[in-house]
């Protein structure tokens, strides 16, 4: 079993001023939204799609792992401390080759994240998601000692609080031959 982190949150994303808001200001904004009648919609969820590719032509190595799934978000707190959170697990699958050895990969991506309200454009609410991601990946048959490259496991992204609000990004690290893409889409089943 290989434990590592995916690049789901491998860098600080959406690094505009809104992602640097201190917790006290998030609490103040949340309290203002609640006092104006804002309520989170029960049944809100995130649709997540992740593809990570690790390729090293020098060693004739290629590994592609994907994870796709939905994360239900639970409403927690009240007044200025209101937010959304999830502790969820998504399946990982894929495979590749190491030299002449072919393999398949499977495992899980564990996410522990919180979404807090922050002000967006025209003072419309955004959700700042932060937390951690950990993965466990196993390859069969074993083709040597390898796996997903351990990368920073912090998640820090901003998504507009509206049905279909999304955040997507691509990444590439040529030093270790890794690249990928992620997309997070927010689904809100009722009107606010």
C-alpha positions as a Python dict, from the first residue, in 0.01 Angstrom:
ca = {
    (1, 'X'): (0, 0, 0),
    (2, 'X'): (136, 342, -94),
    (3, 'X'): (12, 649, 92),
    (4, 'X'): (51, 986, -73),
    (5, 'X'): (-136, 1305, -154),
    (6, 'X'): (-283, 1403, -484),
    (7, 'X'): (-246, 1749, -623),
    (8, 'X'): (-609, 1831, -553),
    (9, 'X'): (-489, 2119, -340),
    (10, 'X'): (-124, 2116, -427),
    (11, 'X'): (-93, 2493, -433),
    (12, 'X'): (-283, 2790, -304),
    (13, 'X'): (-551, 2841, -566),
    (14, 'X'): (-756, 3146, -646),
    (15, 'X'): (-496, 3356, -470),
    (16, 'X'): (-682, 3684, -503),
    (17, 'X'): (-745, 3900, -197),
    (18, 'X'): (-1061, 3708, -102),
    (19, 'X'): (-866, 3390, -24),
    (20, 'X'): (-653, 3576, 230),
    (21, 'X'): (-946, 3682, 450),
    (22, 'X'): (-887, 3620, 822),
    (23, 'X'): (-1134, 3392, 1006),
    (24, 'X'): (-1279, 3688, 1199),
    (25, 'X'): (-1376, 3860, 872),
    (26, 'X'): (-1530, 3535, 740),
    (27, 'X'): (-1735, 3517, 1061),
    (28, 'X'): (-1847, 3879, 1022),
    (29, 'X'): (-1949, 3823, 657),
    (30, 'X'): (-2133, 3499, 752),
    (31, 'X'): (-2318, 3680, 1033),
    (32, 'X'): (-2422, 3959, 793),
    (33, 'X'): (-2545, 3706, 535),
    (34, 'X'): (-2744, 3514, 799),
    (35, 'X'): (-2896, 3837, 935),
    (36, 'X'): (-3011, 3917, 579),
    (37, 'X'): (-3192, 3582, 561),
    (38, 'X'): (-2925, 3369, 390),
    (39, 'X'): (-2956, 2994, 447),
    (40, 'X'): (-2751, 2711, 302),
    (41, 'X'): (-2958, 2475, 91),
    (42, 'X'): (-2979, 2119, 232),
    (43, 'X'): (-2857, 1860, -17),
    (44, 'X'): (-2583, 2083, -161),
    (45, 'X'): (-2296, 1877, -299),
    (46, 'X'): (-1967, 1902, -488),
    (47, 'X'): (-1900, 1715, -811),
    (48, 'X'): (-1525, 1648, -831),
    (49, 'X'): (-1318, 1523, -1124),
    (50, 'X'): (-941, 1470, -1095),
    (51, 'X'): (-688, 1328, -1343),
    (52, 'X'): (-322, 1288, -1246),
    (53, 'X'): (-52, 1164, -1485),
    (54, 'X'): (302, 1073, -1386),
    (55, 'X'): (533, 1012, -1679),
    (56, 'X'): (909, 956, -1698),
    (57, 'X'): (1026, 856, -2049),
    (58, 'X'): (1382, 797, -1921),
    (59, 'X'): (1254, 502, -1714),
    (60, 'X'): (973, 411, -1958),
    (61, 'X'): (723, 487, -1682),
    (62, 'X'): (365, 606, -1724),
    (63, 'X'): (86, 611, -1465),
    (64, 'X'): (-257, 774, -1497),
    (65, 'X'): (-498, 784, -1204),
    (66, 'X'): (-849, 934, -1206),
    (67, 'X'): (-1106, 1008, -939),
    (68, 'X'): (-1462, 1118, -1012),
    (69, 'X'): (-1747, 1148, -767),
    (70, 'X'): (-1988, 1353, -562),
    (71, 'X'): (-1934, 1483, -209),
    (72, 'X'): (-2244, 1568, -6),
    (73, 'X'): (-2192, 1882, 202),
    (74, 'X'): (-2331, 1900, 555),
    (75, 'X'): (-2445, 2233, 702),
    (76, 'X'): (-2277, 2305, 1035),
    (77, 'X'): (-2264, 2587, 1286),
    (78, 'X'): (-2495, 2885, 1319),
    (79, 'X'): (-2491, 3263, 1290),
    (80, 'X'): (-2138, 3385, 1215),
    (81, 'X'): (-1989, 3033, 1228),
    (82, 'X'): (-2212, 2876, 962),
    (83, 'X'): (-2048, 2671, 689),
    (84, 'X'): (-2046, 2348, 490),
    (85, 'X'): (-1824, 2048, 551),
    (86, 'X'): (-1760, 1694, 438),
    (87, 'X'): (-1548, 1399, 537),
    (88, 'X'): (-1577, 1180, 229),
    (89, 'X'): (-1398, 917, 29),
    (90, 'X'): (-1381, 896, -350),
    (91, 'X'): (-1251, 594, -545),
    (92, 'X'): (-928, 618, -746),
    (93, 'X'): (-852, 401, -1047),
    (94, 'X'): (-608, 385, -1332),
    (95, 'X'): (-290, 214, -1437),
    (96, 'X'): (9, 225, -1665),
    (97, 'X'): (349, 70, -1722),
    (98, 'X'): (691, 56, -1563),
    (99, 'X'): (935, -70, -1825),
    (100, 'X'): (768, -379, -1970),
    (101, 'X'): (553, -434, -1660),
    (102, 'X'): (186, -335, -1702),
    (103, 'X'): (-21, -257, -1393),
    (104, 'X'): (-359, -135, -1274),
    (105, 'X'): (-405, 104, -982),
    (106, 'X'): (-691, 138, -738),
    (107, 'X'): (-748, 311, -409),
    (108, 'X'): (-924, 595, -236),
    (109, 'X'): (-899, 970, -195),
    (110, 'X'): (-1004, 1087, 153),
    (111, 'X'): (-1119, 1449, 180),
    (112, 'X'): (-1180, 1646, 498),
    (113, 'X'): (-1288, 1995, 391),
    (114, 'X'): (-1483, 2293, 515),
    (115, 'X'): (-1654, 2562, 305),
    (116, 'X'): (-1689, 2908, 459),
    (117, 'X'): (-1870, 3210, 316),
    (118, 'X'): (-1654, 3496, 194),
    (119, 'X'): (-1754, 3807, -4),
    (120, 'X'): (-1727, 3779, -379),
    (121, 'X'): (-1788, 4018, -666),
    (122, 'X'): (-2062, 4273, -584),
    (123, 'X'): (-2066, 4130, -231),
    (124, 'X'): (-2223, 3805, -358),
    (125, 'X'): (-2125, 3502, -148),
    (126, 'X'): (-1840, 3274, -244),
    (127, 'X'): (-1734, 2957, -66),
    (128, 'X'): (-1373, 2927, 42),
    (129, 'X'): (-1301, 2555, 68),
    (130, 'X'): (-1005, 2451, 279),
    (131, 'X'): (-890, 2128, 437),
    (132, 'X'): (-689, 1820, 350),
    (133, 'X'): (-673, 1539, 99),
    (134, 'X'): (-496, 1205, 146),
    (135, 'X'): (-479, 911, -91),
    (136, 'X'): (-406, 540, -65),
    (137, 'X'): (-314, 368, -391),
    (138, 'X'): (-226, 7, -459),
    (139, 'X'): (-88, -123, -789),
    (140, 'X'): (-121, -480, -921),
    (141, 'X'): (93, -656, -1023),
    (142, 'X'): (375, -481, -836),
    (143, 'X'): (623, -334, -1081),
    (144, 'X'): (868, -189, -830),
    (145, 'X'): (851, 77, -563),
    (146, 'X'): (644, 363, -703),
    (147, 'X'): (313, 533, -659),
    (148, 'X'): (152, 870, -668),
    (149, 'X'): (405, 1141, -599),
    (150, 'X'): (358, 1287, -248),
    (151, 'X'): (260, 1649, -288),
    (152, 'X'): (126, 1917, -58),
    (153, 'X'): (-210, 1803, 71),
    (154, 'X'): (-375, 2132, 160),
    (155, 'X'): (-692, 2234, -21),
    (156, 'X'): (-760, 2605, -66),
    (157, 'X'): (-1003, 2704, -343),
    (158, 'X'): (-1285, 2955, -397),
    (159, 'X'): (-1614, 2871, -572),
    (160, 'X'): (-1908, 3111, -626),
    (161, 'X'): (-2204, 3005, -410),
    (162, 'X'): (-2448, 2936, -692),
    (163, 'X'): (-2575, 2626, -866),
    (164, 'X'): (-2313, 2528, -1122),
    (165, 'X'): (-2044, 2748, -965),
    (166, 'X'): (-1710, 2585, -1039),
    (167, 'X'): (-1336, 2608, -1010),
    (168, 'X'): (-1100, 2422, -1240),
    (169, 'X'): (-728, 2418, -1286),
    (170, 'X'): (-445, 2237, -1463),
    (171, 'X'): (-101, 2176, -1323),
    (172, 'X'): (236, 2054, -1442),
    (173, 'X'): (562, 1987, -1260),
    (174, 'X'): (830, 1903, -1515),
    (175, 'X'): (1087, 1826, -1245),
    (176, 'X'): (899, 1510, -1143),
    (177, 'X'): (708, 1452, -1470),
    (178, 'X'): (365, 1501, -1321),
    (179, 'X'): (64, 1681, -1464),
    (180, 'X'): (-309, 1679, -1426),
    (181, 'X'): (-635, 1864, -1404),
    (182, 'X'): (-914, 1908, -1151),
    (183, 'X'): (-1263, 2050, -1162),
    (184, 'X'): (-1493, 2114, -866),
    (185, 'X'): (-1856, 2205, -940),
    (186, 'X'): (-2108, 2311, -675),
    (187, 'X'): (-2466, 2182, -706),
    (188, 'X'): (-2740, 2356, -507),
    (189, 'X'): (-3080, 2181, -540),
    (190, 'X'): (-3291, 2474, -416),
    (191, 'X'): (-3305, 2851, -473),
    (192, 'X'): (-3163, 3099, -220),
}
